[in-house]
Amino acid sequence: YAKCGSLEHAHQVFDKMSERDVVSWNSIIAGCSLHGHGKEALRLFQKMEQENVKPNKVTFASILKACSRIASLDQGKKIHTQIVKNGLESDIFLGNTLIDMYAKCGGIEHAHQLFTKMPQRNV
């Protein structure tokens, strides 16, 4: 439902789940981010953390895209800090997503710094 843009149905299914793991959280967060509901994606991410579900690189990529969509540089920087704390800063996928977020949120210098520090670059 979330991927197809039926966020209302996705929320109904998600809210009825007795147990939610990182995959179910990623699905709803990614759906919100993909369909222009960045603030809702951020709200869900905070709720996920409150429920002690550990985010993975898919979670971080989705939430960074949400930050890009709503041009929230401050939130993006907080997520970047969490990525570093989780030891995921060398992941090329997240590196590209971070560069994209910084560039779209007006942090061109940060984007350039990340790009030059990337151990591997791809398209």
Kinemage of the C-alpha trace (Angstrom):
@kinemage 1
@onewidth
@group {chain A} dominant
@subgroup {mainchain}
@vectorlist {calphas} color= white
{ca tyr a 1} P 0.000 0.000 0.000
{ca ala a 2} L 2.695 2.496 0.985
{ca lys a 3} L 4.749 2.029 -2.164
{ca cys a 4} L 1.668 2.499 -4.340
{ca gly a 5} L 0.772 5.758 -2.585
{ca ser a 6} L -2.189 4.475 -0.588
{ca leu a 7} L -0.805 5.799 2.680
{ca glu a 8} L -4.143 5.720 4.456
{ca his a 9} L -4.434 1.968 3.860
{ca ala a 10} L -0.765 1.490 4.719
{ca his a 11} L -1.283 3.263 8.051
{ca gln a 12} L -4.354 1.157 8.810
{ca val a 13} L -2.443 -2.076 8.259
{ca phe a 14} L 0.616 -0.773 10.113
{ca asp a 15} L -1.427 0.396 13.109
{ca lys a 16} L -3.101 -3.016 13.429
{ca met a 17} L 0.206 -4.911 13.529
{ca ser a 18} L 0.812 -6.510 16.903
{ca glu a 19} L 4.581 -6.562 16.368
{ca arg a 20} L 6.534 -4.173 14.183
{ca asp a 21} L 10.080 -4.897 13.135
{ca val a 22} L 12.547 -2.752 11.211
{ca val a 23} L 11.110 -3.982 7.889
{ca ser a 24} L 7.559 -2.852 8.690
{ca trp a 25} L 8.842 0.493 9.984
{ca asn a 26} L 10.983 0.919 6.852
{ca ser a 27} L 7.987 0.239 4.633
{ca ile a 28} L 5.787 2.918 6.171
{ca ile a 29} L 8.616 5.466 6.496
{ca ala a 30} L 9.762 4.905 2.894
{ca gly a 31} L 6.190 5.198 1.623
{ca cys a 32} L 5.707 8.513 3.388
{ca ser a 33} L 9.037 9.817 2.143
{ca leu a 34} L 8.446 8.635 -1.420
{ca his a 35} L 5.045 10.294 -1.667
{ca gly a 36} L 5.985 13.700 -0.263
{ca his a 37} L 5.059 13.269 3.394
{ca gly a 38} L 8.461 14.056 4.861
{ca lys a 39} L 7.197 15.379 8.180
{ca glu a 40} L 5.128 12.235 8.699
{ca ala a 41} L 8.169 10.103 7.860
{ca leu a 42} L 10.186 11.974 10.494
{ca arg a 43} L 7.390 11.558 13.051
{ca leu a 44} L 7.292 7.825 12.384
{ca phe a 45} L 11.079 7.589 12.635
{ca gln a 46} L 10.942 9.204 16.089
{ca lys a 47} L 8.197 6.806 17.118
{ca met a 48} L 10.277 3.893 15.848
{ca glu a 49} L 13.162 5.021 18.038
{ca gln a 50} L 10.833 5.393 21.041
{ca glu a 51} L 9.765 1.783 20.537
{ca asn a 52} L 13.447 0.757 20.594
{ca val a 53} L 13.541 -0.563 17.044
{ca lys a 54} L 17.077 -0.150 15.733
{ca pro a 55} L 17.244 1.607 12.354
{ca asn a 56} L 19.304 0.106 9.537
{ca lys a 57} L 20.764 1.612 6.371
{ca val a 58} L 17.414 1.362 4.571
{ca thr a 59} L 15.781 3.329 7.395
{ca phe a 60} L 18.461 5.991 7.280
{ca ala a 61} L 18.272 6.314 3.484
{ca ser a 62} L 14.490 6.767 3.624
{ca ile a 63} L 14.601 9.310 6.408
{ca leu a 64} L 17.381 11.263 4.668
{ca lys a 65} L 15.187 11.438 1.564
{ca ala a 66} L 12.376 12.768 3.764
{ca cys a 67} L 14.751 15.443 5.092
{ca ser a 68} L 15.627 16.355 1.487
{ca arg a 69} L 11.975 16.684 0.507
{ca ile a 70} L 11.199 19.093 3.339
{ca ala a 71} L 14.617 20.808 3.165
{ca ser a 72} L 15.361 20.069 6.812
{ca leu a 73} L 19.124 20.451 7.083
{ca asp a 74} L 19.044 20.335 10.900
{ca gln a 75} L 17.185 17.002 10.939
{ca gly a 76} L 19.501 15.684 8.230
{ca lys a 77} L 22.549 16.561 10.322
{ca lys a 78} L 21.045 14.710 13.304
{ca ile a 79} L 20.468 11.651 11.134
{ca his a 80} L 24.038 11.928 9.845
{ca thr a 81} L 25.280 11.837 13.447
{ca gln a 82} L 23.246 8.680 14.068
{ca ile a 83} L 24.696 7.075 10.950
{ca val a 84} L 28.204 7.740 12.271
{ca lys a 85} L 27.282 6.400 15.739
{ca asn a 86} L 25.957 3.225 14.100
{ca gly a 87} L 29.187 2.733 12.159
{ca leu a 88} L 27.529 3.117 8.769
{ca glu a 89} L 29.358 6.204 7.509
{ca ser a 90} L 31.499 4.182 5.065
{ca asp a 91} L 28.461 2.661 3.317
{ca ile a 92} L 28.505 3.951 -0.271
{ca phe a 93} L 24.705 3.917 -0.578
{ca leu a 94} L 24.301 6.054 2.548
{ca gly a 95} L 27.214 8.243 1.485
{ca asn a 96} L 25.445 9.058 -1.767
{ca thr a 97} L 22.172 9.661 0.069
{ca leu a 98} L 23.899 11.993 2.534
{ca ile a 99} L 25.500 13.966 -0.299
{ca asp a 100} L 22.106 14.272 -1.970
{ca met a 101} L 20.452 15.422 1.261
{ca tyr a 102} L 23.104 18.043 1.999
{ca ala a 103} L 23.000 19.363 -1.570
{ca lys a 104} L 19.209 19.622 -1.633
{ca cys a 105} L 19.054 21.239 1.801
{ca gly a 106} L 21.621 23.928 1.018
{ca gly a 107} L 24.640 22.334 2.672
{ca ile a 108} L 26.810 22.270 -0.446
{ca glu a 109} L 30.058 22.488 1.543
{ca his a 110} L 29.075 19.441 3.608
{ca ala a 111} L 28.106 17.604 0.418
{ca his a 112} L 31.482 18.399 -1.145
{ca gln a 113} L 33.387 17.344 1.978
{ca leu a 114} L 31.561 14.014 2.063
{ca phe a 115} L 32.191 13.484 -1.629
{ca thr a 116} L 35.931 14.080 -1.331
{ca lys a 117} L 36.160 11.776 1.711
{ca met a 118} L 34.273 8.893 0.103
{ca pro a 119} L 36.602 5.906 -0.219
{ca gln a 120} L 34.775 4.839 -3.366
{ca arg a 121} L 32.694 6.879 -5.793
{ca asn a 122} L 30.062 5.658 -8.183
{ca val a 123} L 27.133 6.983 -10.174
